[in-house]
Amino acid sequence: MISTEQASRGFSAAGSEARLHVLRALVRAGPSGLRVGEIQERLGIPSSTLAHHLRSLADGGLIEQEKCGRTVLNRADFSHIRGLADFLLEECCADEQSEVPCCPPGTDMNPNCCEGDIT
C-alpha cells in the first residue's frame, strides 16, 4: 500500500486536464509506452508544455521515463496507478454497520456497493 504522502504526490501530478490526457494516452499505449513525439502527435501539445507535464507525472510516480539514445520512452507506471486506486478504496464502507463488508480489503469493489442515494 502506498503512503498518504505518495498518494498526495500522485494525485497532485494528475491534477490537470492536460496531464490526465497524457497519462491516459500512456495507459492506452500499454507497457511498450510512447516516445515524446508520439504523444505530441496524438495530443497536439507543444513540446515545451509536454516536457513540463511529463516531468510532473514522473515526479508524481505516475510514469516512468527511459532514455533510449536521443529519445525518451514514457510508460505508465501501472502498479503505482493501481496503488492510488487502492489507496482511495482502502477503507471503502469501513463504517458500514454490516457483518459482511461490501468491499473486503484486497478484493475488487462490489459493483452493487455504495449505490445508495447520497444527500
C-alpha positions as CSV (number, residue, x, y, z in Angstrom):
1,M,0.0,0.0,0.0
2,I,1.3,3.5,-0.8
3,S,1.7,6.1,1.8
4,T,-0.5,9.2,2.2
5,E,2.4,11.3,1.0
6,Q,2.9,9.2,-2.1
7,A,-0.8,9.4,-2.8
8,S,-0.8,13.1,-2.4
9,R,2.1,13.5,-4.9
10,G,0.4,11.2,-7.4
11,F,-3.0,12.8,-7.3
12,S,-1.4,16.3,-7.4
13,A,0.6,15.2,-10.5
14,A,-2.6,14.1,-12.3
15,G,-4.3,17.3,-11.3
16,S,-4.6,19.0,-14.6
17,E,-6.7,18.2,-17.7
18,A,-3.6,18.1,-20.0
19,R,-1.7,15.7,-17.7
20,L,-4.7,13.4,-17.5
21,H,-4.8,13.3,-21.3
22,V,-1.1,12.4,-21.4
23,L,-1.5,9.8,-18.7
24,R,-4.5,8.2,-20.4
25,A,-2.6,8.1,-23.7
26,L,0.2,6.2,-22.0
27,V,-2.2,3.9,-20.3
28,R,-3.8,3.2,-23.7
29,A,-0.3,2.5,-25.2
30,G,0.3,-0.2,-22.6
31,P,3.7,-1.4,-21.4
32,S,5.5,-0.5,-24.6
33,G,4.9,3.2,-23.9
34,L,5.2,6.2,-26.2
35,R,8.1,8.4,-27.3
36,V,7.6,12.2,-26.7
37,G,7.0,12.8,-30.4
38,E,4.2,10.2,-30.5
39,I,2.5,11.8,-27.5
40,Q,2.8,15.2,-29.3
41,E,1.2,13.8,-32.5
42,R,-1.7,12.1,-30.6
43,L,-2.5,15.1,-28.3
44,G,-1.2,18.2,-30.1
45,I,0.6,19.5,-27.1
46,P,3.6,21.8,-27.8
47,S,7.0,20.1,-26.9
48,S,7.9,22.6,-24.1
49,T,4.5,22.2,-22.5
50,L,4.6,18.4,-22.9
51,A,8.0,18.3,-21.3
52,H,6.6,20.1,-18.2
53,H,3.6,17.7,-18.0
54,L,5.8,14.6,-18.4
55,R,8.2,15.8,-15.7
56,S,5.2,16.4,-13.3
57,L,3.8,12.9,-14.0
58,A,7.2,11.4,-13.5
59,D,7.8,13.3,-10.2
60,G,4.4,12.0,-9.0
61,G,5.4,8.4,-9.8
62,L,2.7,8.0,-12.4
63,I,5.0,7.4,-15.3
64,E,8.5,6.0,-15.9
65,Q,10.9,7.5,-18.4
66,E,13.7,5.7,-20.1
67,K,16.3,7.4,-22.3
68,C,16.9,5.4,-25.5
69,G,19.6,7.2,-27.4
70,R,18.3,10.6,-28.3
71,T,14.7,9.8,-27.5
72,V,12.8,9.3,-24.3
73,L,10.3,6.5,-23.9
74,N,7.5,7.2,-21.5
75,R,5.4,4.4,-19.8
76,A,2.5,4.5,-17.4
77,D,3.5,3.0,-14.0
78,F,0.6,0.7,-13.8
79,S,1.5,-0.6,-10.3
80,H,1.6,3.0,-8.9
81,I,-1.7,3.9,-10.6
82,R,-3.3,0.8,-9.2
83,G,-1.9,1.7,-5.8
84,L,-3.6,5.1,-6.0
85,A,-6.9,3.5,-6.7
86,D,-6.4,1.0,-3.9
87,F,-5.5,4.0,-1.6
88,L,-8.8,5.6,-2.3
89,L,-10.8,2.4,-1.8
90,E,-8.8,1.0,1.1
91,E,-11.4,2.0,3.7
92,C,-14.5,1.6,1.4
93,C,-17.6,1.0,3.6
94,A,-15.4,0.7,6.7
95,D,-18.0,2.4,8.8
96,E,-20.9,0.4,7.3
97,Q,-22.9,-1.4,10.0
98,S,-22.9,-4.8,8.3
99,E,-21.5,-8.1,9.3
100,V,-20.1,-8.6,5.8
101,P,-18.4,-5.6,4.2
102,C,-19.3,-5.0,0.6
103,C,-15.7,-4.4,-0.4
104,P,-13.4,-6.6,1.7
105,P,-9.7,-5.4,1.6
106,G,-7.8,-7.0,-1.3
107,T,-10.8,-7.7,-3.5
108,D,-12.4,-5.9,-6.4
109,M,-15.1,-3.4,-5.5
110,N,-18.5,-5.0,-5.4
111,P,-20.5,-3.4,-8.3
112,N,-23.6,-3.2,-6.1
113,C,-21.7,-1.5,-3.3
114,C,-22.3,2.2,-2.4
115,E,-25.3,2.6,-4.8
116,G,-27.5,4.2,-2.2
117,D,-28.6,7.8,-2.6
118,I,-26.1,10.3,-1.3
119,T,-27.7,13.5,0.1
